[in-house]
Amino acid sequence: MKSFKFKIHGNQYDVEIRTIDNNIANIEVNGTEYQVEIQHQVPVTKTPILVRNPVKAPESSLHVVVSGCLQVRTPLPGNILAISKKNGETVKSGEVVLTYEAMKMENKILAEKEGVIRNLTVNPGDIILQDQILFEIE
């Protein structure tokens, strides 16, 4: 198969590798046959391993109930396009409170429960960040 010449401590060795089966090699050294075990090196991966934080459940990040108020948060960053309700106005479940644009899509934020709008601090044209509190329903 392959022939090599080694010089170890001043001694000359003619080595011929005859066969390799898994990790056992049949070799001939200066006319004498040997079976040797080849130790495999563990290859080192050059690609880094990406470790991500666990993903939060959508309901827990969008709506938080604090002392009877339902806080409505932004699911994605974007721009406020229109506001349909004002602070102090009553809303019914399913009514549109505001519309915003995220990822070139128009999204409507609906009231999750019946109540009164509180702490609406955004205006049309505002840029909003992900998980930002938009308003509360009391």
C-alpha positions as CSV (number, residue, x, y, z in Angstrom):
1,M,0.0,0.0,0.0
2,K,2.4,2.8,1.2
3,S,6.1,2.6,2.0
4,F,7.9,4.8,4.4
5,K,11.5,5.1,5.7
6,F,12.0,6.1,9.3
7,K,15.1,6.9,11.2
8,I,14.7,6.5,15.0
9,H,17.7,6.9,17.3
10,G,20.0,6.4,14.4
11,N,18.4,3.2,13.3
12,Q,16.9,2.9,9.8
13,Y,13.4,1.3,9.4
14,D,11.6,0.5,6.2
15,V,7.9,0.4,6.9
16,E,5.2,-0.7,4.6
17,I,1.5,-0.3,5.4
18,R,-0.3,-3.3,3.9
19,T,-4.0,-2.9,5.1
20,I,-6.0,-0.7,7.5
21,D,-9.2,-2.1,8.8
22,N,-11.0,0.3,11.2
23,N,-8.3,1.2,13.7
24,I,-6.1,-2.0,13.1
25,A,-3.2,-1.7,10.6
26,N,-1.2,-4.6,9.2
27,I,2.3,-3.3,8.7
28,E,5.7,-4.7,7.8
29,V,8.8,-3.2,9.5
30,N,12.2,-4.4,8.1
31,G,10.5,-7.6,6.8
32,T,8.6,-8.5,10.1
33,E,4.8,-8.2,10.1
34,Y,2.9,-6.4,12.9
35,Q,-0.6,-5.6,13.7
36,V,-0.8,-2.1,15.3
37,E,-3.7,-0.2,16.7
38,I,-4.2,3.3,15.4
39,Q,-5.4,5.9,17.9
40,H,-7.8,8.3,16.3
41,Q,-7.6,12.0,17.2
42,V,-10.8,13.7,18.0
43,P,-11.3,16.3,15.3
44,V,-11.7,19.8,16.7
45,T,-14.7,21.7,15.3
46,K,-13.9,25.1,13.9
47,T,-17.6,26.1,13.7
48,P,-18.7,27.9,16.9
49,I,-21.8,26.5,18.7
50,L,-24.7,29.0,18.9
51,V,-26.4,29.1,22.2
52,R,-29.7,30.9,22.3
53,N,-31.9,32.0,25.3
54,P,-35.2,30.2,25.6
55,V,-38.1,31.8,23.7
56,K,-40.7,33.5,25.8
57,A,-44.3,32.5,25.2
58,P,-46.2,35.1,23.1
59,E,-49.0,35.6,25.7
60,S,-46.7,36.3,28.6
61,S,-44.7,38.9,26.6
62,L,-47.7,40.8,25.0
63,H,-50.1,41.0,27.9
64,V,-49.3,41.4,31.6
65,V,-51.9,41.9,34.3
66,V,-50.7,44.4,36.9
67,S,-53.0,45.3,39.8
68,G,-56.2,44.7,37.7
69,C,-54.8,46.5,34.6
70,L,-54.0,44.6,31.4
71,Q,-50.8,45.9,29.9
72,V,-50.6,45.5,26.2
73,R,-47.1,45.3,24.7
74,T,-45.6,45.5,21.2
75,P,-45.1,42.1,19.6
76,L,-42.6,43.5,17.1
77,P,-40.8,46.8,16.6
78,G,-42.4,49.2,14.1
79,N,-44.1,52.6,13.5
80,I,-47.5,53.8,14.9
81,L,-49.8,54.5,11.9
82,A,-53.1,55.4,13.6
83,I,-54.7,55.5,17.0
84,S,-58.5,54.7,17.2
85,K,-59.0,55.2,21.0
86,K,-57.8,57.8,23.5
87,N,-57.0,57.7,27.2
88,G,-60.2,57.4,29.3
89,E,-62.3,56.0,26.4
90,T,-64.1,52.7,27.0
91,V,-63.5,49.8,24.7
92,K,-65.2,46.5,24.1
93,S,-63.3,43.2,23.6
94,G,-62.1,43.0,20.0
95,E,-62.2,46.7,19.2
96,V,-59.2,48.2,17.3
97,V,-57.2,50.4,19.7
98,L,-54.3,51.3,17.4
99,T,-52.7,50.3,14.1
100,Y,-49.0,50.0,13.5
101,E,-46.6,48.9,10.8
102,A,-44.0,46.2,11.4
103,M,-41.9,44.4,8.8
104,K,-43.9,46.2,6.0
105,M,-47.2,44.8,7.3
106,E,-50.0,46.7,8.8
107,N,-51.1,45.3,12.2
108,K,-54.1,46.1,14.3
109,I,-53.9,45.9,18.1
110,L,-57.3,44.9,19.5
111,A,-58.7,45.3,23.0
112,E,-58.4,41.9,24.8
113,K,-61.1,42.7,27.3
114,E,-63.8,45.3,28.0
115,G,-62.6,48.3,30.0
116,V,-61.1,51.8,30.0
117,I,-57.9,52.8,28.1
118,R,-55.2,54.1,30.4
119,N,-51.6,55.2,29.9
120,L,-51.8,55.4,26.1
121,T,-48.5,57.2,25.5
122,V,-47.8,56.7,21.8
123,N,-48.8,58.9,18.9
124,P,-49.1,58.4,15.1
125,G,-45.6,58.4,13.6
126,D,-43.8,57.2,16.8
127,I,-41.3,54.4,16.5
128,I,-41.9,51.6,18.9
129,L,-39.6,48.9,20.2
130,Q,-40.4,45.2,20.8
131,D,-42.0,44.5,24.2
132,Q,-42.8,48.2,24.8
133,I,-45.9,49.0,26.8
134,L,-48.5,50.6,24.4
135,F,-51.4,51.1,26.8
136,E,-53.3,49.5,29.7
137,I,-56.9,48.4,29.9
138,E,-58.5,48.9,33.3
